[in-house]
Amino acid sequence: MDVPAQADTISPSLKERLADFNKLWFATTLGVFGMQVTNLAIPLVAVTLLGANAWQMGLLRTFSTLPFPLFSLFAGVWLDHALRKPVMVTVDLLRAALLFSVPLAAWLGWLSLEQLYLVVFGVGTLSVVYDVAHFAFVPALVTRSRLIESNSRLHASHSLAELGGPGLGGLLVQWVGAPFAVLLDGMANLGSALTIARIRTPEAIKTQQPTERENVWQGILAGLHALLDTPALRAIIISSMILVLFNSAGMSVYLLYLVQDLAFSPATIGLIFASSGGAAVAGAALAKPVAQRIGVGPAIILGWLMQSLARLMIPFAGGWALLPGLVGVHLVMGVFGTIANIHQWTFRQNTVTDDFLARVTAGHRFAVFGTAALGSLVGGLLGTWLGDLRTTLMICGVGGLLGPLYAYLSPLSQVRQQPGEPNPPTSPAERAKP
């Protein structure tokens, strides 16, 4: 994670900021790597040790995403008036404590579904705060001209974590048991806290934090207006909500489908999920060239469309092509999901001023993850009602196509470059110029 080669031509202060960004990048890599292990290990605890059914798996996923609609907007207002670095350090330490409770309870023989619900809800609540602070902190460390490059690196970390985390998680589950695999995430959070604490770039002094209830709600409304008043941002929100509703419904029963219907081992499940991460590294490298070729808005829409088509193929994989087919699905999702995410993240950061960035990020996560919580309940109910996980996945796959369809019909399809970028050449002569 070296400072870019061009750093020797920039000011010493910017060099220091880029070095601090590398610390944030490393901490992010640790955090998301551990999270990928936990995202596999905790559901496997529920399925294999506690005998969770489709409804209970839906509840588990709901509790993990419910904090986002409950707390995101308030976190956004608070973090637009607070220093973000100490908040992220504190959150990492608290998440580590919660995660360590899972192997401890298993060792003492006290583990239950109710505890898992509490742990994922607590970790989710802390992640609300961390994620809003993290996304708002990045522009303070790098110039806006470097946001695509910086976001590509951060997303590459997510991708590498998706590549190694589930595979390692699957092996750990087989070797030491699912509860004790969660230990790795706890230790990763401790490492992340220590790394972020070493960042030295001073944050801008925030305006006075609102203390009256009216001011808090005014701040929330102002953030939502900043998010929804821009047609392309509004289209990103609505399309994401549609996509996430059906994706989350399908994912709530997907692991149960792999374990119960397909009888895959934890190591095999880890391999399937890990394939997304390897492909996402390629997606991070392709994000900028794809947008230069077809435009930012179409790149986001293409990413969502290919991601949705891949998910639709999950229940149709079978026979000799079952495992290769599922790996292929995750490869496609990894490449195109990464392209879409990098550009919609960067578009939001470039569109919104710094004093609204935390609130806008919070508003986005409130809408998207709130829909995810609803989708998880829908998936659990649908799987229980139909009694057929494969049919549930088919319905969710078809529904997911509505998200990119809405985006294609929206103003997002007309966006050709990131805000602040020069207009792309429109004639062959202009494109031929060096």
C-alpha positions in Angstrom: 0.0 0.0 0.0 2.6 2.5 -1.1 2.0 6.2 -1.7 1.3 6.7 -5.5 4.3 7.3 -7.7 3.3 10.9 -8.4 3.5 11.8 -4.7 7.0 13.1 -5.1 5.6 16.0 -7.2 3.2 17.1 -4.5 3.5 19.2 -1.4 4.8 17.6 1.8 1.5 18.2 3.6 -0.3 16.2 0.9 2.3 13.5 1.1 1.5 13.2 4.8 -2.2 13.0 4.0 -1.7 10.3 1.5 0.4 8.4 4.0 -2.5 8.7 6.5 -4.9 7.5 3.8 -2.7 4.4 3.4 -3.2 3.8 7.2 -6.9 4.1 6.7 -6.7 1.8 3.7 -4.8 -0.8 5.8 -7.3 -0.5 8.7 -10.2 -0.9 6.2 -8.5 -4.1 4.8 -8.2 -5.6 8.3 -11.8 -4.7 9.2 -13.5 -5.9 6.1 -11.4 -9.1 6.0 -12.6 -10.0 9.5 -16.1 -9.0 8.7 -16.2 -11.5 5.7 -15.2 -14.3 8.1 -18.0 -13.3 10.5 -20.6 -12.9 7.8 -20.1 -16.6 7.0 -19.3 -17.9 10.5 -22.3 -16.5 12.4 -25.0 -17.7 9.9 -23.2 -21.1 10.0 -23.4 -21.1 13.8 -27.2 -20.5 13.4 -27.7 -23.2 10.8 -25.3 -26.0 11.9 -25.2 -25.6 15.7 -28.6 -24.0 16.6 -30.8 -25.5 13.8 -32.1 -22.2 12.5 -34.9 -22.4 9.9 -35.7 -20.0 7.0 -37.7 -17.6 9.2 -35.0 -17.5 11.9 -32.3 -17.0 9.2 -34.4 -14.1 7.9 -34.6 -12.7 11.4 -30.8 -13.0 11.9 -30.1 -11.0 8.7 -32.8 -8.5 9.6 -31.3 -7.8 13.0 -27.9 -7.2 11.3 -29.3 -4.6 8.9 -32.1 -3.0 11.1 -29.7 -0.5 12.8 -29.1 1.3 9.5 -32.7 2.6 9.2 -32.9 3.1 12.9 -29.7 5.1 13.5 -28.1 6.2 10.2 -29.8 9.6 10.0 -28.9 10.6 13.5 -25.4 9.3 13.1 -25.0 11.5 10.0 -26.1 14.6 11.8 -23.8 13.9 14.7 -20.8 13.0 12.5 -21.1 16.2 10.5 -20.4 18.0 13.8 -17.8 15.6 15.3 -14.2 14.4 14.8 -14.4 11.1 12.9 -11.1 9.5 13.8 -11.7 9.0 17.6 -15.2 7.8 16.8 -13.9 5.1 14.4 -11.3 3.9 17.0 -13.9 3.6 19.7 -16.3 1.7 17.4 -13.6 -0.8 16.5 -12.9 -1.5 20.2 -16.6 -2.0 21.0 -17.2 -4.3 18.0 -14.2 -6.4 19.1 -15.8 -6.8 22.6 -19.1 -7.9 21.1 -17.5 -10.4 18.7 -15.4 -12.0 21.4 -18.6 -12.8 23.3 -19.6 -15.4 20.7 -16.7 -17.8 21.2 -16.8 -17.1 25.0 -20.5 -18.1 25.1 -19.9 -21.2 23.0 -17.0 -22.2 25.4 -19.3 -21.8 28.4 -22.2 -23.6 26.7 -24.5 -20.5 26.7 -24.7 -19.9 23.0 -28.3 -19.2 21.6 -30.0 -17.7 18.7 -31.1 -14.8 21.0 -27.5 -14.0 21.7 -26.6 -14.0 18.0 -29.5 -11.6 17.3 -28.1 -9.3 20.0 -24.5 -9.5 18.7 -25.4 -8.8 15.0 -27.7 -6.0 16.1 -24.9 -4.5 18.3 -22.2 -4.9 15.6 -24.6 -3.5 13.0 -25.3 -0.4 15.2 -21.6 0.3 15.6 -21.0 -0.3 11.9 -23.6 2.4 11.1 -21.5 4.9 13.0 -18.2 3.6 11.6 -19.3 3.5 7.9 -20.7 7.0 7.9 -17.6 8.3 9.6 -15.3 6.3 7.3 -16.9 7.5 4.0 -17.0 11.1 5.2 -13.3 10.9 6.4 -11.8 9.9 3.1 -12.2 13.3 1.4 -10.4 14.9 4.3 -7.3 12.7 3.6 -7.2 13.0 -0.2 -8.1 15.7 -2.8 -11.3 15.3 -4.7 -9.3 14.7 -7.9 -8.0 11.5 -6.3 -11.3 10.2 -5.0 -11.8 7.6 -7.8 -8.3 6.3 -7.3 -8.8 6.2 -3.5 -12.2 4.6 -3.6 -10.9 2.0 -6.1 -8.2 1.1 -3.5 -10.7 0.9 -0.7 -13.0 -1.2 -2.8 -10.0 -3.4 -3.8 -9.6 -4.0 -0.1 -13.2 -5.1 0.1 -12.6 -7.3 -2.9 -9.4 -8.9 -1.4 -11.3 -9.5 1.8 -14.1 -11.1 -0.1 -11.5 -13.3 -1.8 -9.7 -14.5 1.3 -12.2 -13.9 4.1 -14.9 -16.5 3.2 -12.4 -19.1 2.2 -10.4 -18.7 5.4 -13.7 -18.5 7.3 -14.9 -21.8 5.8 -11.7 -23.5 6.7 -11.7 -22.1 10.2 -15.3 -23.3 10.7 -14.3 -26.8 9.8 -11.1 -26.8 11.9 -12.1 -25.0 15.1 -15.9 -24.6 14.7 -18.0 -21.6 13.6 -18.1 -19.7 17.0 -14.3 -19.6 17.3 -13.9 -18.4 13.7 -15.5 -15.2 14.9 -12.3 -14.6 17.0 -10.5 -13.5 13.9 -12.9 -10.6 13.3 -12.5 -9.5 16.9 -8.7 -9.4 16.5 -9.1 -7.6 13.1 -11.1 -4.8 14.8 -8.4 -4.4 17.4 -5.8 -4.1 14.7 -7.9 -1.6 12.8 -8.3 0.6 16.0 -4.6 0.7 16.6 -3.9 1.6 12.9 -6.5 4.4 12.7 -5.2 5.8 16.0 -1.9 6.5 14.3 -3.4 8.8 11.7 -2.0 12.3 12.2 -3.8 14.5 9.6 -5.9 17.0 11.6 -9.6 17.2 10.9 -11.3 20.4 10.3 -12.9 21.9 13.3 -16.6 21.1 13.2 -19.4 23.6 13.8 -21.2 23.4 17.1 -23.2 20.2 17.5 -26.9 20.8 17.5 -28.4 20.3 21.0 -32.1 21.0 20.4 -34.3 18.4 19.0 -35.6 20.7 16.3 -32.0 21.3 15.1 -31.3 17.6 14.9 -34.4 17.0 12.7 -33.6 20.1 10.6 -30.1 18.6 10.1 -31.6 15.3 9.0 -34.0 17.0 6.6 -31.2 19.1 5.1 -29.2 16.0 4.5 -32.1 14.2 2.8 -32.7 17.2 0.6 -29.0 17.3 -0.4 -29.3 13.6 -1.3 -32.7 13.7 -3.1 -32.7 17.1 -4.8 -30.1 15.9 -7.4 -32.0 13.7 -10.0 -29.1 11.3 -10.6 -28.5 10.8 -6.9 -32.2 10.2 -6.4 -32.2 7.6 -9.1 -29.2 5.9 -7.5 -31.1 5.7 -4.2 -34.4 4.4 -5.7 -32.6 1.9 -7.9 -30.5 0.7 -5.1 -33.5 0.2 -2.8 -35.3 -1.9 -5.4 -32.1 -4.0 -6.1 -31.3 -4.5 -2.4 -34.9 -5.4 -1.5 -34.8 -8.5 -3.7 -31.1 -9.3 -3.2 -31.5 -9.2 0.5 -34.6 -11.4 0.4 -32.6 -14.0 -1.7 -29.5 -13.8 0.5 -31.5 -14.4 3.7 -32.2 -18.0 2.5 -29.1 -18.5 0.2 -26.8 -19.9 2.9 -29.6 -22.2 4.1 -30.1 -23.4 0.4 -26.3 -24.1 0.2 -26.3 -26.1 3.4 -29.6 -27.9 3.4 -30.6 -28.3 -0.3 -27.1 -28.7 -1.8 -25.3 -30.2 1.3 -22.2 -28.1 0.7 -19.4 -28.1 3.4 -18.3 -24.9 5.1 -15.1 -25.0 3.1 -16.9 -25.3 -0.2 -19.3 -22.4 0.7 -16.2 -20.3 1.6 -14.8 -21.1 -1.9 -18.0 -20.0 -3.6 -18.2 -16.7 -1.7 -14.4 -16.1 -2.1 -14.7 -16.1 -5.9 -16.6 -12.7 -5.7 -13.5 -11.2 -4.1 -11.1 -12.3 -6.7 -13.3 -11.0 -9.5 -13.9 -7.7 -7.7 -10.2 -6.9 -7.8 -10.6 -7.0 -11.6 -13.7 -4.8 -11.2 -11.8 -2.2 -9.3 -9.2 -2.0 -12.0 -11.8 -1.9 -14.8 -14.1 0.7 -13.1 -12.4 3.8 -14.5 -11.8 2.5 -18.1 -15.4 1.3 -18.3 -16.8 4.7 -17.3 -14.5 6.4 -19.8 -15.8 4.2 -22.5 -19.5 4.3 -21.9 -20.0 7.0 -19.2 -20.4 7.0 -15.4 -24.2 6.5 -15.3 -24.2 3.6 -17.9 -21.3 2.0 -16.0 -23.4 2.0 -12.8 -26.4 0.6 -14.6 -24.4 -2.1 -16.4 -22.9 -3.2 -13.1 -26.3 -3.5 -11.5 -27.8 -5.3 -14.5 -25.0 -7.9 -14.8 -25.1 -8.4 -11.0 -28.9 -9.1 -11.1 -28.6 -11.4 -14.1 -26.0 -13.4 -12.3 -28.1 -13.7 -9.1 -31.0 -15.0 -11.3 -28.8 -17.9 -12.4 -28.2 -19.2 -8.8 -31.3 -21.5 -8.6 -30.7 -22.8 -12.1 -27.2 -24.1 -11.5 -27.2 -27.9 -11.2 -25.7 -31.2 -12.3 -22.0 -31.4 -13.2 -22.0 -27.6 -13.5 -23.4 -26.9 -10.0 -20.2 -25.8 -8.3 -18.6 -24.2 -11.4 -21.9 -22.4 -12.1 -22.2 -20.9 -8.6 -18.5 -19.8 -8.7 -19.2 -18.2 -12.1 -22.2 -16.4 -10.7 -20.0 -14.9 -7.9 -17.3 -14.0 -10.4 -19.7 -11.9 -12.4 -21.2 -10.3 -9.3 -17.7 -9.5 -8.1 -16.6 -7.7 -11.3 -19.8 -5.8 -12.1 -20.9 -5.0 -8.5 -17.5 -3.4 -7.9 -17.7 -1.2 -11.0 -21.2 0.0 -9.9 -20.2 0.6 -6.3 -17.0 2.6 -7.0 -18.8 5.0 -9.3 -21.9 5.5 -7.2 -19.7 6.1 -4.1 -17.5 8.6 -6.0 -20.5 10.3 -7.6 -22.0 10.9 -4.2 -18.8 12.2 -2.7 -18.2 14.6 -5.7 -21.7 15.9 -5.8 -22.1 16.8 -2.1 -20.1 19.4 -0.2 -18.0 18.3 2.8 -20.4 19.8 5.4 -23.2 17.5 4.2 -21.2 14.5 3.3 -21.8 12.5 6.5 -25.6 13.2 6.5 -25.9 12.3 2.8 -23.9 9.1 3.3 -26.2 8.3 6.3 -29.3 9.0 4.3 -28.1 6.7 1.5 -27.4 3.9 4.0 -30.7 4.6 5.9 -32.6 4.0 2.6 -30.6 1.1 1.2 -30.0 -0.9 4.4 -33.5 -0.1 5.7 -34.8 -1.8 2.5 -32.3 -4.6 3.2 -33.9 -5.2 6.6 -37.3 -5.4 5.0 -36.0 -7.7 2.2 -34.6 -10.1 4.8 -37.9 -10.4 6.5 -39.6 -10.9 3.1 -37.1 -13.6 2.1 -37.6 -15.5 5.4 -41.4 -15.3 5.2 -41.4 -16.3 1.5 -39.1 -19.2 2.1 -41.2 -20.4 5.0 -44.5 -19.9 3.1 -43.4 -21.6 -0.1 -41.4 -24.3 1.7 -39.0 -24.3 -1.3 -35.8 -22.3 -1.2 -35.0 -22.7 -4.9 -38.3 -21.1 -5.9 -37.7 -18.3 -3.4 -34.4 -17.6 -5.0 -36.0 -17.6 -8.5 -38.6 -15.0 -7.4 -36.0 -12.8 -5.8 -33.8 -13.0 -8.9 -36.5 -11.9 -11.2 -37.5 -9.0 -8.9 -33.9 -7.8 -8.7 -34.0 -6.9 -12.4 -36.4 -4.1 -11.7 -33.6 -2.0 -10.1 -31.4 -1.6 -13.2 -34.5 -1.2 -15.3 -35.6 1.8 -13.2 -32.0 3.2 -13.4 -32.0 2.9 -17.2 -35.2 4.9 -17.5 -34.0 7.6 -15.1 -31.7 10.6 -15.5 -28.8 8.5 -14.3 -28.5 7.0 -17.7 -27.5 10.4 -19.1 -24.6 11.0 -16.7 -21.3 10.8 -18.6 -18.7 11.9 -16.2 -18.1 12.6 -12.5 -19.0 16.1 -11.2 -16.1 18.4 -11.7 -14.5 16.3 -14.5 -14.0 17.9 -17.9 -16.6 16.9 -20.5 -15.5 13.9 -22.6 -14.5 14.6 -26.3 -17.5 14.4 -28.6 -15.8 14.3 -32.0 -13.2 12.0 -33.5 -10.8 15.0 -33.9 -11.1 15.9 -30.2 -10.6 12.2 -29.2 -7.5 12.1 -31.3 -5.8 15.0 -29.5 -3.1 14.0 -27.0 
